Structure formats: C-alpha cells, structure tokens
Amino acid sequence: MTSIVIVGSGFTGYTCAHQLARILRRKHANADITIISPVDYMLYTPLLPDVAGGVVDARFVAIPLADALKGVRAVRGRVDDVDFAARTVTYCDPEEHQHLMFWDRLVLTPGSVTRLFDVPGLATHARGLKTTAEALYLRDHFIEQLELAGIEDDPAVAAARRTVVVVGASYSGTELVAQLRALADAAARQMGFDPADVRFLLLDTAEQVMPEVGEKLGNAAMAVLRGRGIDVRLGATLKEAHADHVVLSDDSRIDTHTIAWVTGVTGAPLIQKLGLPTEKGRLKVQPDLQVPGHLGVFAAGDAAAVPDLTQPGKITPPTAQHATRQGKVLARNVAASLGYGTSKQYKHRNLGLVVDLGPGYAVANPLNVHLSGLPAKLVTRAYHLYAIPRPVNRWAVSLAYLTDLLFTRSVVSIGLSSQEDAQFTAAEGIPMPKIS
C-alpha cells in the first residue's frame, strides 16, 4: 500500500487531504493518507479578528479533522525532522513522545508562524493573531484592562489600560483593530464609561492601509478607521515594547497595556531544519509544487515559495485564497504521481479580497469590482459563509452574524487562554521550540 503523509492541517494541507481522498476513493487506489498536525482541526484564520472582537465563538472557526476528512487518518503531533533518504518523518505527540512514520509521498504544508523582528520586549509583551489562543487572550485581556481601568485610582494608569496598540495595517491587523473598537463600544455602553476614553493606535511602515486592496479601497478603509477614532500612523512601527508602554520608531512614547503584533508571517520552523533551498524563509518549489531534487516530495502554502506564473520572478503571497487553491493542485499532482490523472502547474487568478471593518462596514474587490460600505459587508460575510468548510460551521457562524446584528456583544473575560498559551512560540496544546 502506498503511504501518503501530509504535514500540517492549515488551508493547504486540509484541502489537499480532502481532495486527494476523494480522487483516490473514486479510483479505488490502494493508498493510505495520513495528516500530521499539532492540532486536531483546520483553523479558518480569516475569522480570528471576529473571535478577538467577541463576534464568533472560537469553536466555530475550527474544522475537526476526524469528522471532516473521511478516509484520512489524522495524527496529532509536531513534525520535527524529515529523512529524505530513508523516507521517514519524525514527530512528537502532545506528551512529547517521539514517533517515526514512513512515506512514499510526502506533502509539506506546515504553514507559517508570526514574523518577529529584533524589537526589545516584543516577544514578552506583545501577542499575535495566528491561533485561537491568541485571539481569545487578546479579547479577554482587553476586557480585563477595561474593567481594571474602571477601578484604577491613577488617571494616567487608567488611560494606559484603555489604550491598544496594533502593529500591522494589512487586512488582519486592520480587521482586528476595527473589531476591538466595536468591542470597546459595547463595553462602554455596558460598563458606563465614554467610548472615546478607549484609544486605538494602528501602526505600519507602509504608505497606506491595506495595500493589498488598492489605493481607492485603502483610502476608504482609512476614512472609516479615523472616523471611528482610531489613530492610524503610517511609516511608523515599534522600537521597544514594555509592560506598560511602547516606544515608537520616532522615539515617541505611548502608555499601553495591550500590544498586538500582526505584521506578517514566515515559514514554519520545520522548513529551516530541512536543509533545502529557501526564498524569504519559504521552501523553494517548482510550479507543479514538487520540491526540486526530491521525487515524491511536494510543498505549498505559506511554507513554500510557490512561483507566481502571472508575475514572473515573484512568489505567491501567503493568503488563504492561494493556500486553498494550491491544496487542490497538490491533490491532483500527488494523485498524478501515483498514475491517476495528469499533473498541472499552479497558476492563479486573483479573485480579490474582503476586509471586515466592524459594524455596518467593509471593503472588498471581488473580481476587481470595488465595493465599500454595506454592499461590501454583505459580500464579505457571504464569502466567509461560502469559504468556511463543513455545513455545521457555516450554520454556527451565520447565527453568530445574526446575533451580532440583533443584540449587543457579550462583554465577558472568561480566561480561556492564559498569557503563556498565547505566546508567539506556542502551538495550542503542544510545546514548541523557542524562536531565537
């Protein structure tokens, strides 16, 4: 029996496993598919800002592998090493016991981690938005700070507790600051303070907010953010991070107790261990998603430098849209390597982006049609309901959207995620090696 091992359960790995199982089932192929992942679900990361903002429950954005991937064996573990000569992978389970698994075909889709820079105090005092633990921690921590501000005797400390600094004005950071602003407004109504007392600062070294959506929509998003009292500073970033303040690149000081770092990603630590050529921290692959010089080894998604055939010399960006479609091509090409069908090169068509900017507003450019306001909001939410796998998750998210439309948000700090759970180097439930 042919053994196919898929490393990682993000958009790419999940889609590849799902499509490949269907192809091989139709062909009655004698093959065994295993997916190894540190978590037992696929995370629909585009809705993490909604989780942090208290709109969507974290369970609704997690697609359980055991239920959703029929004909695929799901193994929970962190792959630490690949032996290409012996055709084995070594992985550790949640209790750090080491295991060995043989493969005939290997698909490397370990995803990415938050890209950190050499900013003093960053890893200690800031949190990202790559996992449910980080999203839940940000929500709970922010609400707790608002509650503490209400009983603080020192006005300066109270103001710092009501100040949030978000670094990264791409779509994830922009959505996060918009959802936290909406959460702050709900908290102000329920706790009885002035919403203007909560200060938000959005930083980015770029020249505009969300360059991915173009200048027109970027300017529209900027107007919405500033209209909601969010201080957007372009051409600026963090110089230092401390427990009660940050120092910006212009040497100005901002007193704050909440720092979110949403500046981009780099390939998972496994990629650097493989000893293979990389580009911008991502594993080099051919247009057909095979790893050069290693027959039967494929890679794609955030961890792979997939050539962009529509823009020669460039690689595809690490977005969910690319990851999903690369997963489909991976499935086809792995099946073709076993004699079922023909392989193809990955070539994408840009379908546009959708960005949720909180209550009543969004920007989107589906098929290069520029939308903003309520029409974009409808398109944005419809897209997420279409894109998230598994009908029960679509149902739950749609009810969450309806609840958010009809009722005020629940403002509670449940404490589901600790500060340690939300560290950059943590991967829900399994200790990860620290990034040096």
Disulfide bonds with the S-S distance in Angstrom:
none
